[in-house]
Amino acid sequence: MGANEVFNPNIKGEEKESLSHIKRVPGTKPTFTLSEIKKAIPPHCFERSLLRSFSYVVYDLLISSLLGYIAITYFHLLPSHLAYIAWPIYWILQGCIFTGLWVVAHECGHHAFSDYQWVDDTVGLILHSALFVPYFSWKYSHRRHHSNIGCLDRDEVFAPKPKSQIPWYSMHLNNPPGRALSLAVKLLLGWPLYLTFNASGRPYDRFACHYDPYSPIYSDRERLHIYISDLGIFAATFVLYRVAITQGLAFVMSIYGVPLIFVNGFLVTITYLQHTHPSLPHYDSTEWEWLRGALVTVDRDYGILNKVFHNIADTHVAHHLVATIPHYHAMEATIAIKPILGEYYQFDSTPFYKALWREAGECLYVEPDEKGVFWFRNEF
């Protein structure tokens, strides 16, 4: 149980479903400043070590290579009933390691990998392209998410809608089967749909796509980098095509494709739960300020996966306050800022799979309790 924990997973039954016991984050303007928060963080937490950052890349790649070697070399020797067990275990484990690499590339996009921007962008481009993520394209849209987090009018992704704007069919999905269907679509297709069609993203006046250099998401000076991102995706596609030609499509899907599906599911789960919680407010443009918005996030506990995912989930509050802190200093920074943040710091130890189910049923739309401050609702 952490400080300011907003949900007790031991609470059962109707009390748990109502969520009436959850303590909301204060919706008022914080009395502390960003400068005070930074001063509370030990100075070495801001230091980026190229060698240490690369050690995590090497470690993840070694584990991934070992898993792939075992699957390629030994799984075909197993009796069929054991192979049916071995492959799903491989897919989950490899998906977790791939997600860790995704997080390192995400850190490159924040210039938290090293002191050298060109190193960060090179490593990020290679890792994200290998995971079919357009590195610069997402780096720029994600930067705008950090700049506008918590603002209903300008946040780039996962900005909830008021009741009047949610689709008509949402009320028909407000039941266990409908919730399961919604989650399945979100976890399986949410990430590629966002990149390709801006699904769940901020509305623009015309079609927005992360692969389009002339998408309204990007400015003129960013368009060349979008082309480079697309080239990275084409290069990854070509490599997979050549492997499929020599080894077969089934080989590519078994070794790479299915783990990538797990990566997409983990990514949606992590980002959705970081910014979706009944205790968190959102603001319209009349009330939004950057610091208030940056606090519209909650730290989550993924157990052993916290380390596998390089602490992206259990130190996300600190990440939104100072995004250039490397992940290996993020926990120390989190501990340091908790006394400053007080009630504004939120932590939920609910197992992520339970939290995902709960939030999908409780956080359907937002409505204001006071002018400009919106809270999650689920009643139709």
Solvent accessible surface area in square Angstrom, and as a share of the most:
residue,aa,sasa,rsa
1,M,159,0.71
2,G,27,0.26
3,A,55,0.43
4,N,61,0.31
5,E,36,0.16
6,V,10,0.06
7,F,3,0.01
8,N,48,0.25
9,P,27,0.17
10,N,107,0.55
11,I,33,0.17
12,K,144,0.61
13,G,51,0.49
14,E,156,0.70
15,E,93,0.42
16,K,38,0.16
17,E,100,0.45
18,S,67,0.43
19,L,16,0.08
20,S,93,0.60
21,H,60,0.27
22,I,20,0.10
23,K,125,0.53
24,R,100,0.36
25,V,4,0.03
26,P,32,0.20
27,G,12,0.12
28,T,88,0.51
29,K,130,0.55
30,P,11,0.07
31,T,138,0.80
32,F,21,0.09
33,T,69,0.40
34,L,52,0.26
35,S,60,0.39
36,E,83,0.37
37,I,0,0.00
38,K,84,0.35
39,K,166,0.70
40,A,36,0.28
41,I,6,0.03
42,P,37,0.23
43,P,112,0.70
44,H,78,0.35
45,C,0,0.00
46,F,69,0.29
47,E,110,0.49
48,R,60,0.22
49,S,45,0.29
50,L,63,0.31
51,L,151,0.75
52,R,104,0.38
53,S,3,0.02
54,F,73,0.30
55,S,56,0.36
56,Y,55,0.21
57,V,10,0.05
58,V,78,0.45
59,Y,134,0.51
60,D,6,0.03
61,L,79,0.39
62,L,114,0.56
63,I,51,0.26
64,S,14,0.09
65,S,71,0.46
66,L,97,0.48
67,L,30,0.15
68,G,8,0.08
69,Y,124,0.47
70,I,66,0.33
71,A,2,0.02
72,I,85,0.43
73,T,42,0.24
74,Y,106,0.40
75,F,23,0.09
76,H,137,0.61
77,L,122,0.61
78,L,63,0.31
79,P,67,0.42
80,S,76,0.49
81,H,118,0.53
82,L,75,0.38
83,A,18,0.14
84,Y,167,0.64
85,I,101,0.51
86,A,16,0.12
87,W,57,0.20
88,P,51,0.32
89,I,93,0.47
90,Y,5,0.02
91,W,59,0.21
92,I,79,0.40
93,L,84,0.42
94,Q,5,0.02
95,G,0,0.00
96,C,10,0.06
97,I,21,0.11
98,F,21,0.09
99,T,2,0.01
100,G,0,0.00
101,L,9,0.04
102,W,4,0.01
103,V,4,0.02
104,V,3,0.02
105,A,0,0.00
106,H,11,0.05
107,E,15,0.07
108,C,0,0.00
109,G,18,0.17
110,H,25,0.11
111,H,45,0.20
112,A,1,0.01
113,F,1,0.00
114,S,0,0.00
115,D,86,0.45
116,Y,116,0.44
117,Q,75,0.33
118,W,180,0.63
119,V,13,0.07
120,D,0,0.00
121,D,24,0.13
122,T,62,0.36
123,V,17,0.09
124,G,0,0.00
125,L,40,0.20
126,I,109,0.56
127,L,16,0.08
128,H,1,0.00
129,S,9,0.06
130,A,52,0.40
131,L,11,0.05
132,F,58,0.24
133,V,1,0.01
134,P,0,0.00
135,Y,1,0.00
136,F,12,0.05
137,S,0,0.00
138,W,19,0.07
139,K,28,0.12
140,Y,16,0.06
141,S,0,0.00
142,H,23,0.10
143,R,104,0.38
144,R,55,0.20
145,H,7,0.03
146,H,19,0.08
147,S,53,0.34
148,N,22,0.11
149,I,2,0.01
150,G,1,0.01
151,C,0,0.00
152,L,32,0.16
153,D,76,0.40
154,R,79,0.29
155,D,7,0.04
156,E,1,0.01
157,V,24,0.14
158,F,44,0.18
159,A,26,0.20
160,P,22,0.14
161,K,93,0.39
162,P,31,0.20
163,K,79,0.33
164,S,106,0.68
165,Q,115,0.51
166,I,29,0.15
167,P,57,0.36
168,W,190,0.67
169,Y,102,0.39
170,S,25,0.16
171,M,103,0.46
172,H,117,0.52
173,L,53,0.27
174,N,58,0.30
175,N,57,0.29
176,P,83,0.52
177,P,98,0.62
178,G,6,0.06
179,R,40,0.14
180,A,49,0.38
181,L,107,0.53
182,S,39,0.25
183,L,16,0.08
184,A,45,0.35
185,V,68,0.39
186,K,62,0.26
187,L,46,0.23
188,L,103,0.51
189,L,90,0.45
190,G,19,0.18
191,W,21,0.07
192,P,49,0.31
193,L,61,0.31
194,Y,11,0.04
195,L,3,0.01
196,T,43,0.25
197,F,120,0.50
198,N,17,0.09
199,A,41,0.32
200,S,69,0.44
201,G,15,0.14
202,R,70,0.25
203,P,116,0.73
204,Y,55,0.21
205,D,137,0.71
206,R,133,0.48
207,F,121,0.51
208,A,5,0.04
209,C,12,0.07
210,H,0,0.00
211,Y,67,0.25
212,D,44,0.23
213,P,14,0.09
214,Y,125,0.47
215,S,0,0.00
216,P,33,0.21
217,I,5,0.02
218,Y,8,0.03
219,S,44,0.28
220,D,115,0.59
221,R,204,0.75
222,E,7,0.03
223,R,40,0.15
224,L,123,0.61
225,H,61,0.27
226,I,0,0.00
227,Y,99,0.38
228,I,57,0.29
229,S,0,0.00
230,D,20,0.10
231,L,118,0.59
232,G,11,0.10
233,I,21,0.11
234,F,138,0.57
235,A,58,0.45
236,A,14,0.11
237,T,61,0.36
238,F,124,0.52
239,V,88,0.51
240,L,42,0.21
241,Y,119,0.45
242,R,117,0.43
243,V,48,0.27
244,A,26,0.20
245,I,102,0.52
246,T,95,0.55
247,Q,107,0.48
248,G,27,0.26
249,L,123,0.61
250,A,78,0.60
251,F,59,0.25
252,V,12,0.07
253,M,80,0.36
254,S,29,0.19
255,I,28,0.14
256,Y,35,0.13
257,G,8,0.08
258,V,31,0.18
259,P,0,0.00
260,L,24,0.12
261,I,72,0.37
262,F,69,0.29
263,V,2,0.01
264,N,23,0.12
265,G,12,0.12
266,F,23,0.10
267,L,7,0.03
268,V,9,0.05
269,T,6,0.03
270,I,3,0.01
271,T,33,0.19
272,Y,17,0.06
273,L,0,0.00
274,Q,4,0.02
275,H,11,0.05
276,T,8,0.05
277,H,0,0.00
278,P,22,0.14
279,S,0,0.00
280,L,0,0.00
281,P,1,0.01
282,H,4,0.02
283,Y,4,0.02
284,D,31,0.16
285,S,58,0.37
286,T,90,0.53
287,E,55,0.24
288,W,41,0.15
289,E,72,0.32
290,W,81,0.28
291,L,28,0.14
292,R,19,0.07
293,G,0,0.00
294,A,0,0.00
295,L,4,0.02
296,V,2,0.01
297,T,0,0.00
298,V,0,0.00
299,D,0,0.00
300,R,2,0.01
301,D,48,0.25
302,Y,11,0.04
303,G,44,0.43
304,I,146,0.74
305,L,29,0.14
306,N,19,0.09
307,K,143,0.61
308,V,40,0.23
309,F,1,0.00
310,H,10,0.04
311,N,13,0.07
312,I,18,0.09
313,A,2,0.01
314,D,12,0.06
315,T,4,0.02
316,H,5,0.02
317,V,1,0.01
318,A,4,0.03
319,H,27,0.12
320,H,2,0.01
321,L,7,0.03
322,V,11,0.07
323,A,23,0.18
324,T,58,0.34
325,I,11,0.06
326,P,0,0.00
327,H,18,0.08
328,Y,30,0.11
329,H,25,0.11
330,A,9,0.07
331,M,74,0.33
332,E,73,0.33
333,A,0,0.00
334,T,1,0.01
335,I,107,0.54
336,A,25,0.19
337,I,1,0.00
338,K,54,0.23
339,P,108,0.68
340,I,61,0.31
341,L,2,0.01
342,G,30,0.29
343,E,83,0.37
344,Y,28,0.10
345,Y,3,0.01
346,Q,7,0.03
347,F,31,0.13
348,D,0,0.00
349,S,23,0.15
350,T,2,0.01
351,P,42,0.26
352,F,48,0.20
353,Y,132,0.50
354,K,85,0.36
355,A,0,0.00
356,L,15,0.07
357,W,95,0.33
358,R,18,0.06
359,E,0,0.00
360,A,15,0.12
361,G,4,0.04
362,E,27,0.12
363,C,12,0.07
364,L,52,0.26
365,Y,7,0.03
366,V,0,0.00
367,E,56,0.25
368,P,66,0.42
369,D,76,0.39
370,E,101,0.45
371,K,154,0.65
372,G,4,0.04
373,V,2,0.01
374,F,27,0.11
375,W,11,0.04
376,F,22,0.09
377,R,61,0.22
378,N,34,0.18
379,E,109,0.49
380,F,87,0.36
